[in-house]
Amino acid sequence: MRHDPILLESARQGDLAAVERLLTACRPDLRRIAQSQCASSVDPDDAVQESLLLIYRRLGTLRTIASFPAWAFSIVRHECHRLLRAMRGQVALPDPDHAIFVYVEHFDLRSDLAAAIQSLPEKYREAIILRDFEEYSISEIAGQLLLTREAVKSRIHRGRQMVQEYLRD
């Protein structure tokens, strides 16, 4: 995917005309990527539309212009997977910039781990995220959730067991 660095920088700075030109220019490449990444039951055009919207919304967060092609590719790939999960009725994953994704480098494992955590009942998911991703102490979690330390430990333990069971299946 080739891109004009000046156009990309203008779009990143919020120039709406540049954003429109950038999205128009990269649409054919995004469609080609979607056709190769989406399962046969997912419409590549839907993935492209959703990807264009995400690129528009998040363009200001792009750190380096040189990373735009890889960034756009990952957005399209994620949208293909998200649409497939939605069709199958599976659990939706959080956004790729969510704290769950920060600690694991392999995308498939990250997706499985995030899906496992998202599938947890809210009380377990909340305790797991606060402890393992936000790195709160047991006492801090107990104070925030208005629970005893023992209840927090129990929720974390049960939540981790559920994640392990999910990942085994």
DOFI-281625 format. One record per atom (N, C-alpha, C): residue number from 1; residue in one letter; atom name; x, y, z. Coordinates in Angstrom, 3 decimals. Example, Ala and Ser with C-alpha at 12.3 -4.5 7.8 and 13.67 -1.06 7.14 Angstrom:
DOFI-281625
   n res atom       c1       c2       c3
   1   a    N   13.190   -5.690    7.800
   1   a   CA   12.300   -4.500    7.800
   1   a    C   13.200   -3.300    7.800
   2   s    N   12.850   -2.250    7.080
   2   s   CA   13.670   -1.060    7.140
   2   s    C   12.900    0.030    7.870
end
This chain:
DOFI-281625
   n res atom       c1       c2       c3
   1   m    N    0.859   -1.170    0.000
   1   m   CA    0.000    0.000    0.000
   1   m    C    0.906    1.234    0.000
   2   r    N    0.826    1.994   -1.059
   2   r   CA    1.611    3.223   -1.152
   2   r    C    0.757    4.380   -0.673
   3   h    N    1.412    5.394   -0.113
   3   h   CA    0.703    6.564    0.365
   3   h    C    1.595    7.792    0.242
   4   d    N    0.960    8.923    0.110
   4   d   CA    1.659   10.198    0.017
   4   d    C    1.897   10.710    1.438
   5   p    N    3.155   10.813    1.866
   5   p   CA    3.424   11.232    3.252
   5   p    C    2.876   12.620    3.586
   6   i    N    2.886   13.524    2.622
   6   i   CA    2.381   14.874    2.879
   6   i    C    0.868   14.830    3.079
   7   l    N    0.178   14.052    2.230
   7   l   CA   -1.268   13.894    2.358
   7   l    C   -1.600   13.224    3.693
   8   l    N   -0.859   12.213    4.042
   8   l   CA   -1.091   11.497    5.289
   8   l    C   -0.873   12.405    6.501
   9   e    N    0.168   13.190    6.488
   9   e   CA    0.427   14.110    7.601
   9   e    C   -0.677   15.156    7.711
  10   s    N   -1.131   15.677    6.584
  10   s   CA   -2.233   16.652    6.599
  10   s    C   -3.495   16.016    7.171
  11   a    N   -3.779   14.797    6.745
  11   a   CA   -4.955   14.089    7.250
  11   a    C   -4.821   13.826    8.738
  12   r    N   -3.649   13.453    9.165
  12   r   CA   -3.392   13.180   10.582
  12   r    C   -3.578   14.432   11.431
  13   q    N   -3.274   15.587   10.860
  13   q   CA   -3.422   16.858   11.570
  13   q    C   -4.866   17.363   11.568
  14   g    N   -5.773   16.651   10.850
  14   g   CA   -7.190   17.011   10.900
  14   g    C   -7.746   17.698    9.672
  15   d    N   -6.978   17.823    8.605
  15   d   CA   -7.473   18.426    7.368
  15   d    C   -8.494   17.474    6.738
  16   l    N   -9.778   17.856    6.752
  16   l   CA  -10.843   16.967    6.285
  16   l    C  -10.736   16.640    4.798
  17   a    N  -10.312   17.596    3.989
  17   a   CA  -10.133   17.328    2.554
  17   a    C   -9.029   16.287    2.352
  18   a    N   -7.975   16.384    3.128
  18   a   CA   -6.882   15.409    3.039
  18   a    C   -7.337   14.038    3.520
  19   v    N   -8.151   14.001    4.564
  19   v   CA   -8.689   12.727    5.057
  19   v    C   -9.517   12.063    3.967
  20   e    N  -10.370   12.852    3.334
  20   e   CA  -11.220   12.308    2.262
  20   e    C  -10.376   11.771    1.108
  21   r    N   -9.366   12.517    0.692
  21   r   CA   -8.490   12.048   -0.392
  21   r    C   -7.725   10.794    0.019
  22   l    N   -7.244   10.770    1.263
  22   l   CA   -6.501    9.613    1.754
  22   l    C   -7.384    8.360    1.767
  23   l    N   -8.584    8.484    2.299
  23   l   CA   -9.483    7.329    2.368
  23   l    C   -9.887    6.855    0.975
  24   t    N  -10.102    7.791    0.062
  24   t   CA  -10.425    7.425   -1.311
  24   t    C   -9.251    6.707   -1.968
  25   a    N   -8.050    7.186   -1.711
  25   a   CA   -6.855    6.590   -2.319
  25   a    C   -6.560    5.200   -1.765
  26   c    N   -6.805    4.993   -0.482
  26   c   CA   -6.443    3.687    0.094
  26   c    C   -7.573    2.669    0.037
  27   r    N   -8.767    3.071   -0.362
  27   r   CA   -9.904    2.148   -0.420
  27   r    C   -9.641    0.909   -1.289
  28   p    N   -9.087    1.041   -2.508
  28   p   CA   -8.830   -0.168   -3.306
  28   p    C   -7.859   -1.141   -2.625
  29   d    N   -6.839   -0.599   -1.980
  29   d   CA   -5.892   -1.465   -1.264
  29   d    C   -6.575   -2.154   -0.088
  30   l    N   -7.413   -1.415    0.643
  30   l   CA   -8.137   -2.006    1.767
  30   l    C   -9.076   -3.116    1.284
  31   r    N   -9.702   -2.904    0.135
  31   r   CA  -10.603   -3.926   -0.422
  31   r    C   -9.807   -5.181   -0.794
  32   r    N   -8.657   -4.981   -1.385
  32   r   CA   -7.807   -6.124   -1.745
  32   r    C   -7.390   -6.894   -0.494
  33   i    N   -7.020   -6.175    0.537
  33   i   CA   -6.640   -6.815    1.793
  33   i    C   -7.828   -7.559    2.385
  34   a    N   -8.995   -6.920    2.387
  34   a   CA  -10.192   -7.544    2.950
  34   a    C  -10.556   -8.814    2.188
  35   q    N  -10.399   -8.802    0.882
  35   q   CA  -10.708   -9.998    0.098
  35   q    C   -9.786  -11.157    0.469
  36   s    N   -8.561  -10.851    0.835
  36   s   CA   -7.633  -11.924    1.198
  36   s    C   -7.768  -12.340    2.662
  37   q    N   -8.252  -11.455    3.520
  37   q   CA   -8.304  -11.734    4.952
  37   q    C   -9.660  -12.211    5.461
  38   c    N  -10.730  -11.823    4.799
  38   c   CA  -12.072  -12.158    5.286
  38   c    C  -12.454  -13.574    4.874
  39   a    N  -13.127  -14.265    5.782
  39   a   CA  -13.656  -15.586    5.467
  39   a    C  -14.733  -15.440    4.388
  40   s    N  -15.022  -16.520    3.710
  40   s   CA  -15.960  -16.456    2.584
  40   s    C  -17.348  -15.974    2.996
  41   s    N  -17.731  -16.176    4.250
  41   s   CA  -19.063  -15.768    4.690
  41   s    C  -19.141  -14.285    5.066
  42   v    N  -18.005  -13.608    5.122
  42   v   CA  -17.964  -12.191    5.475
  42   v    C  -17.821  -11.367    4.203
  43   d    N  -18.644  -10.327    4.096
  43   d   CA  -18.583   -9.443    2.934
  43   d    C  -17.381   -8.503    3.079
  44   p    N  -16.419   -8.576    2.159
  44   p   CA  -15.237   -7.705    2.258
  44   p    C  -15.599   -6.217    2.243
  45   d    N  -16.666   -5.861    1.541
  45   d   CA  -17.062   -4.452    1.492
  45   d    C  -17.496   -3.937    2.864
  46   d    N  -18.144   -4.800    3.654
  46   d   CA  -18.508   -4.413    5.020
  46   d    C  -17.252   -4.160    5.847
  47   a    N  -16.275   -5.045    5.711
  47   a   CA  -15.021   -4.888    6.445
  47   a    C  -14.310   -3.607    6.022
  48   v    N  -14.342   -3.301    4.731
  48   v   CA  -13.697   -2.077    4.236
  48   v    C  -14.400   -0.846    4.805
  49   q    N  -15.738   -0.841    4.794
  49   q   CA  -16.489    0.306    5.316
  49   q    C  -16.174    0.538    6.792
  50   e    N  -16.206   -0.531    7.576
  50   e   CA  -15.913   -0.412    8.999
  50   e    C  -14.468    0.039    9.214
  51   s    N  -13.568   -0.473    8.396
  51   s   CA  -12.158   -0.099    8.503
  51   s    C  -11.950    1.367    8.164
  52   l    N  -12.597    1.838    7.126
  52   l   CA  -12.476    3.252    6.753
  52   l    C  -12.956    4.148    7.890
  53   l    N  -14.052    3.745    8.523
  53   l   CA  -14.567    4.523    9.646
  53   l    C  -13.566    4.535   10.807
  54   l    N  -12.985    3.387   11.116
  54   l   CA  -11.997    3.324   12.194
  54   l    C  -10.742    4.132   11.854
  55   i    N  -10.308    4.037   10.613
  55   i   CA   -9.133    4.821   10.197
  55   i    C   -9.428    6.305   10.350
  56   y    N  -10.602    6.732    9.937
  56   y   CA  -10.998    8.133   10.069
  56   y    C  -10.981    8.569   11.532
  57   r    N  -11.579    7.744   12.387
  57   r   CA  -11.679    8.091   13.808
  57   r    C  -10.328    8.092   14.523
  58   r    N   -9.428    7.192   14.124
  58   r   CA   -8.186    7.005   14.866
  58   r    C   -6.952    7.567   14.163
  59   l    N   -7.124    8.214   13.038
  59   l   CA   -5.973    8.699   12.274
  59   l    C   -5.094    9.636   13.090
  60   g    N   -5.688   10.426   13.948
  60   g   CA   -4.923   11.350   14.778
  60   g    C   -4.025   10.650   15.782
  61   t    N   -4.286    9.365   16.061
  61   t   CA   -3.473    8.625   17.035
  61   t    C   -2.292    7.921   16.391
  62   l    N   -2.231    7.933   15.063
  62   l   CA   -1.121    7.285   14.352
  62   l    C    0.178    7.995   14.720
  63   r    N    1.140    7.227   15.216
  63   r   CA    2.378    7.835   15.720
  63   r    C    3.372    8.157   14.626
  64   t    N    3.565    7.248   13.699
  64   t   CA    4.518    7.511   12.615
  64   t    C    3.845    7.262   11.282
  65   i    N    4.126    8.105   10.355
  65   i   CA    3.525    8.012    9.025
  65   i    C    3.939    6.719    8.338
  66   a    N    5.162    6.289    8.555
  66   a   CA    5.672    5.082    7.902
  66   a    C    4.910    3.832    8.330
  67   s    N    4.276    3.866    9.493
  67   s   CA    3.548    2.687    9.974
  67   s    C    2.117    2.618    9.446
  68   f    N    1.696    3.599    8.648
  68   f   CA    0.315    3.620    8.162
  68   f    C   -0.090    2.346    7.425
  69   p    N    0.692    1.825    6.486
  69   p   CA    0.240    0.610    5.784
  69   p    C    0.008   -0.576    6.724
  70   a    N    0.919   -0.821    7.639
  70   a   CA    0.763   -1.940    8.581
  70   a    C   -0.412   -1.685    9.509
  71   w    N   -0.582   -0.455    9.932
  71   w   CA   -1.684   -0.072   10.811
  71   w    C   -3.023   -0.299   10.114
  72   a    N   -3.135    0.154    8.877
  72   a   CA   -4.377   -0.026    8.114
  72   a    C   -4.644   -1.517    7.869
  73   f    N   -3.596   -2.277    7.557
  73   f   CA   -3.743   -3.717    7.353
  73   f    C   -4.299   -4.387    8.604
  74   s    N   -3.760   -4.024    9.765
  74   s   CA   -4.224   -4.654   11.002
  74   s    C   -5.667   -4.276   11.310
  75   i    N   -6.070   -3.079   10.959
  75   i   CA   -7.463   -2.671   11.171
  75   i    C   -8.384   -3.499   10.289
  76   v    N   -8.044   -3.678    9.023
  76   v   CA   -8.874   -4.479    8.111
  76   v    C   -8.942   -5.922    8.597
  77   r    N   -7.804   -6.482    8.959
  77   r   CA   -7.779   -7.869    9.440
  77   r    C   -8.656   -8.024   10.677
  78   h    N   -8.545   -7.082   11.606
  78   h   CA   -9.353   -7.132   12.824
  78   h    C  -10.838   -7.037   12.491
  79   e    N  -11.200   -6.182   11.561
  79   e   CA  -12.613   -6.042   11.181
  79   e    C  -13.139   -7.319   10.529
  80   c    N  -12.333   -7.969    9.717
  80   c   CA  -12.752   -9.244    9.121
  80   c    C  -13.040  -10.268   10.211
  81   h    N  -12.152  -10.353   11.185
  81   h   CA  -12.344  -11.298   12.291
  81   h    C  -13.557  -10.917   13.138
  82   r    N  -13.725   -9.620   13.393
  82   r   CA  -14.849   -9.162   14.204
  82   r    C  -16.182   -9.471   13.523
  83   l    N  -16.253   -9.227   12.227
  83   l   CA  -17.495   -9.507   11.491
  83   l    C  -17.791  -11.003   11.467
  84   l    N  -16.768  -11.822   11.331
  84   l   CA  -16.968  -13.269   11.351
  84   l    C  -17.487  -13.716   12.715
  85   r    N  -16.892  -13.187   13.784
  85   r   CA  -17.367  -13.542   15.130
  85   r    C  -18.807  -13.098   15.322
  86   a    N  -19.140  -11.921   14.826
  86   a   CA  -20.509  -11.421   14.967
  86   a    C  -21.496  -12.337   14.233
  87   m    N  -21.088  -12.840   13.085
  87   m   CA  -21.961  -13.745   12.325
  87   m    C  -22.142  -15.066   13.063
  88   r    N  -21.111  -15.505   13.746
  88   r   CA  -21.167  -16.775   14.478
  88   r    C  -21.734  -16.615   15.877
  89   g    N  -21.992  -15.376   16.284
  89   g   CA  -22.540  -15.137   17.609
  89   g    C  -21.527  -15.263   18.723
  90   q    N  -20.260  -15.108   18.397
  90   q   CA  -19.220  -15.214   19.410
  90   q    C  -19.065  -13.896   20.156
  91   v    N  -18.314  -13.942   21.209
  91   v   CA  -18.064  -12.778   22.047
  91   v    C  -17.267  -11.738   21.258
  92   a    N  -17.692  -10.489   21.348
  92   a   CA  -16.964   -9.403   20.690
  92   a    C  -15.730   -9.053   21.501
  93   l    N  -14.653   -8.782   20.826
  93   l   CA  -13.412   -8.401   21.492
  93   l    C  -13.377   -6.892   21.700
  94   p    N  -12.645   -6.453   22.704
  94   p   CA  -12.472   -5.014   22.878
  94   p    C  -11.592   -4.445   21.770
  95   d    N  -11.484   -3.130   21.732
  95   d   CA  -10.651   -2.468   20.731
  95   d    C   -9.207   -2.942   20.840
  96   p    N   -8.484   -2.914   19.712
  96   p   CA   -7.102   -3.388   19.728
  96   p    C   -6.177   -2.617   20.663
  97   d    N   -6.540   -1.397   21.025
  97   d   CA   -5.686   -0.630   21.922
  97   d    C   -6.060   -0.827   23.397
  98   h    N   -6.957   -1.769   23.685
  98   h   CA   -7.355   -2.070   25.062
  98   h    C   -6.176   -2.690   25.819
  99   a    N   -6.166   -2.516   27.129
  99   a   CA   -5.061   -3.003   27.963
  99   a    C   -4.862   -4.510   27.862
 100   i    N   -5.898   -5.248   27.529
 100   i   CA   -5.786   -6.707   27.417
 100   i    C   -4.741   -7.083   26.369
 101   f    N   -4.635   -6.310   25.300
 101   f   CA   -3.768   -6.654   24.183
 101   f    C   -2.312   -6.243   24.374
 102   v    N   -2.017   -5.425   25.344
 102   v   CA   -0.687   -4.851   25.484
 102   v    C    0.369   -5.891   25.845
 103   y    N    0.020   -6.892   26.612
 103   y   CA    1.012   -7.779   27.197
 103   y    C    1.348   -9.016   26.381
 104   v    N    0.643   -9.266   25.305
 104   v   CA    0.875  -10.473   24.516
 104   v    C    1.191  -10.071   23.086
 105   e    N    2.273  -10.617   22.513
 105   e   CA    2.716  -10.192   21.189
 105   e    C    2.093  -10.976   20.046
 106   h    N    1.682  -12.213   20.254
 106   h   CA    1.130  -13.027   19.174
 106   h    C   -0.357  -12.747   19.030
 107   f    N   -0.770  -12.316   17.818
 107   f   CA   -2.140  -11.873   17.610
 107   f    C   -3.155  -12.961   17.934
 108   d    N   -2.924  -14.208   17.496
 108   d   CA   -3.896  -15.271   17.741
 108   d    C   -4.072  -15.517   19.235
 109   l    N   -2.971  -15.546   19.964
 109   l   CA   -3.048  -15.741   21.403
 109   l    C   -3.721  -14.545   22.063
 110   r    N   -3.383  -13.345   21.599
 110   r   CA   -4.031  -12.138   22.136
 110   r    C   -5.531  -12.204   21.927
 111   s    N   -5.951  -12.602   20.741
 111   s   CA   -7.384  -12.681   20.438
 111   s    C   -8.061  -13.715   21.314
 112   d    N   -7.435  -14.880   21.456
 112   d   CA   -8.018  -15.932   22.295
 112   d    C   -8.094  -15.490   23.749
 113   l    N   -7.031  -14.877   24.243
 113   l   CA   -7.017  -14.414   25.622
 113   l    C   -8.071  -13.327   25.846
 114   a    N   -8.151  -12.392   24.926
 114   a   CA   -9.143  -11.322   25.058
 114   a    C  -10.554  -11.892   25.001
 115   a    N  -10.802  -12.846   24.109
 115   a   CA  -12.125  -13.468   24.023
 115   a    C  -12.447  -14.213   25.315
 116   a    N  -11.454  -14.893   25.879
 116   a   CA  -11.657  -15.617   27.135
 116   a    C  -12.021  -14.643   28.256
 117   i    N  -11.314  -13.543   28.340
 117   i   CA  -11.584  -12.559   29.392
 117   i    C  -12.937  -11.893   29.159
 118   q    N  -13.260  -11.580   27.920
 118   q   CA  -14.547  -10.965   27.607
 118   q    C  -15.715  -11.906   27.896
 119   s    N  -15.475  -13.212   27.840
 119   s   CA  -16.552  -14.170   28.071
 119   s    C  -16.860  -14.359   29.555
 120   l    N  -15.983  -13.860   30.421
 120   l   CA  -16.186  -14.014   31.863
 120   l    C  -17.385  -13.197   32.335
 121   p    N  -18.078  -13.688   33.363
 121   p   CA  -19.098  -12.834   33.996
 121   p    C  -18.434  -11.551   34.500
 122   e    N  -19.176  -10.476   34.518
 122   e   CA  -18.642   -9.147   34.828
 122   e    C  -17.857   -9.121   36.130
 123   k    N  -18.327   -9.778   37.185
 123   k   CA  -17.640   -9.683   38.474
 123   k    C  -16.245  -10.312   38.425
 124   y    N  -16.069  -11.362   37.635
 124   y   CA  -14.748  -11.984   37.497
 124   y    C  -13.867  -11.187   36.537
 125   r    N  -14.457  -10.738   35.447
 125   r   CA  -13.695   -9.966   34.462
 125   r    C  -13.128   -8.702   35.101
 126   e    N  -13.943   -8.023   35.889
 126   e   CA  -13.512   -6.791   36.539
 126   e    C  -12.318   -7.045   37.467
 127   a    N  -12.389   -8.094   38.255
 127   a   CA  -11.300   -8.414   39.182
 127   a    C  -10.025   -8.799   38.424
 128   i    N  -10.167   -9.598   37.366
 128   i   CA   -9.003  -10.022   36.566
 128   i    C   -8.324   -8.812   35.925
 129   i    N   -9.106   -7.943   35.334
 129   i   CA   -8.530   -6.780   34.650
 129   i    C   -7.838   -5.853   35.645
 130   l    N   -8.473   -5.608   36.765
 130   l   CA   -7.842   -4.731   37.764
 130   l    C   -6.536   -5.323   38.287
 131   r    N   -6.514   -6.624   38.516
 131   r   CA   -5.317   -7.258   39.085
 131   r    C   -4.225   -7.483   38.040
 132   d    N   -4.584   -8.117   36.923
 132   d   CA   -3.565   -8.568   35.967
 132   d    C   -3.174   -7.525   34.926
 133   f    N   -4.048   -6.581   34.648
 133   f   CA   -3.728   -5.601   33.613
 133   f    C   -3.510   -4.202   34.180
 134   e    N   -4.319   -3.821   35.159
 134   e   CA   -4.139   -2.517   35.788
 134   e    C   -3.151   -2.593   36.948
 135   e    N   -2.814   -3.825   37.372
 135   e   CA   -1.829   -4.101   38.414
 135   e    C   -2.181   -3.481   39.762
 136   y    N   -3.470   -3.514   40.094
 136   y   CA   -3.906   -3.070   41.418
 136   y    C   -3.556   -4.148   42.431
 137   s    N   -3.334   -3.738   43.670
 137   s   CA   -3.126   -4.712   44.750
 137   s    C   -4.488   -5.280   45.156
 138   i    N   -4.456   -6.379   45.900
 138   i   CA   -5.693   -6.989   46.374
 138   i    C   -6.478   -5.990   47.228
 139   s    N   -5.767   -5.268   48.080
 139   s   CA   -6.425   -4.271   48.947
 139   s    C   -7.069   -3.150   48.134
 140   e    N   -6.367   -2.687   47.100
 140   e   CA   -6.922   -1.621   46.251
 140   e    C   -8.178   -2.092   45.527
 141   i    N   -8.143   -3.324   45.029
 141   i   CA   -9.314   -3.873   44.343
 141   i    C  -10.477   -4.003   45.322
 142   a    N  -10.178   -4.516   46.520
 142   a   CA  -11.224   -4.666   47.536
 142   a    C  -11.860   -3.314   47.858
 143   g    N  -11.051   -2.298   47.985
 143   g   CA  -11.582   -0.963   48.255
 143   g    C  -12.424   -0.429   47.110
 144   q    N  -11.986   -0.648   45.892
 144   q   CA  -12.704   -0.139   44.726
 144   q    C  -14.021   -0.876   44.498
 145   l    N  -14.011   -2.194   44.720
 145   l   CA  -15.212   -2.999   44.467
 145   l    C  -16.084   -3.169   45.717
 146   l    N  -15.624   -2.619   46.830
 146   l   CA  -16.348   -2.729   48.096
 146   l    C  -16.551   -4.181   48.499
 147   l    N  -15.458   -4.941   48.456
 147   l   CA  -15.455   -6.350   48.819
 147   l    C  -14.382   -6.600   49.869
 148   t    N  -14.438   -7.778   50.476
 148   t   CA  -13.359   -8.172   51.375
 148   t    C  -12.175   -8.642   50.528
 149   r    N  -10.995   -8.671   51.130
 149   r   CA   -9.815   -9.170   50.417
 149   r    C  -10.030  -10.620   49.982
 150   e    N  -10.663  -11.415   50.836
 150   e   CA  -10.910  -12.823   50.516
 150   e    C  -11.822  -12.965   49.307
 151   a    N  -12.848  -12.112   49.223
 151   a   CA  -13.770  -12.163   48.085
 151   a    C  -13.046  -11.804   46.783
 152   v    N  -12.152  -10.827   46.873
 152   v   CA  -11.380  -10.433   45.689
 152   v    C  -10.486  -11.584   45.243
 153   k    N   -9.781  -12.209   46.192
 153   k   CA   -8.911  -13.333   45.853
 153   k    C   -9.714  -14.464   45.221
 154   s    N  -10.886  -14.717   45.749
 154   s   CA  -11.747  -15.773   45.215
 154   s    C  -12.170  -15.461   43.782
 155   r    N  -12.564  -14.223   43.523
 155   r   CA  -12.980  -13.836   42.168
 155   r    C  -11.818  -13.946   41.178
 156   i    N  -10.652  -13.518   41.598
 156   i   CA   -9.485  -13.618   40.716
 156   i    C   -9.172  -15.075   40.419
 157   h    N   -9.185  -15.900   41.448
 157   h   CA   -8.889  -17.322   41.267
 157   h    C   -9.920  -17.982   40.353
 158   r    N  -11.192  -17.765   40.615
 158   r   CA  -12.246  -18.361   39.783
 158   r    C  -12.188  -17.829   38.349
 159   g    N  -11.928  -16.538   38.222
 159   g   CA  -11.823  -15.957   36.885
 159   g    C  -10.678  -16.555   36.091
 160   r    N   -9.537  -16.738   36.733
 160   r   CA   -8.385  -17.348   36.055
 160   r    C   -8.681  -18.791   35.665
 161   q    N   -9.379  -19.513   36.533
 161   q   CA   -9.762  -20.886   36.186
 161   q    C  -10.669  -20.903   34.957
 162   m    N  -11.616  -19.983   34.888
 162   m   CA  -12.523  -19.915   33.736
 162   m    C  -11.762  -19.574   32.457
 163   v    N  -10.794  -18.681   32.560
 163   v   CA   -9.970  -18.329   31.397
 163   v    C   -9.199  -19.557   30.925
 164   q    N   -8.615  -20.303   31.858
 164   q   CA   -7.872  -21.514   31.493
 164   q    C   -8.786  -22.533   30.809
 165   e    N  -10.003  -22.712   31.331
 165   e   CA  -10.948  -23.641   30.718
 165   e    C  -11.320  -23.189   29.313
 166   y    N  -11.542  -21.895   29.148
 166   y   CA  -11.894  -21.348   27.845
 166   y    C  -10.768  -21.601   26.845
 167   l    N   -9.533  -21.365   27.273
 167   l   CA   -8.390  -21.529   26.373
 167   l    C   -8.118  -22.991   26.042
 168   r    N   -8.469  -23.911   26.958
 168   r   CA   -8.296  -25.346   26.674
 168   r    C   -9.269  -25.821   25.617
 169   d    N  -10.456  -25.259   25.589
 169   d   CA  -11.485  -25.691   24.627
 169   d    C  -11.225  -25.151   23.285
end
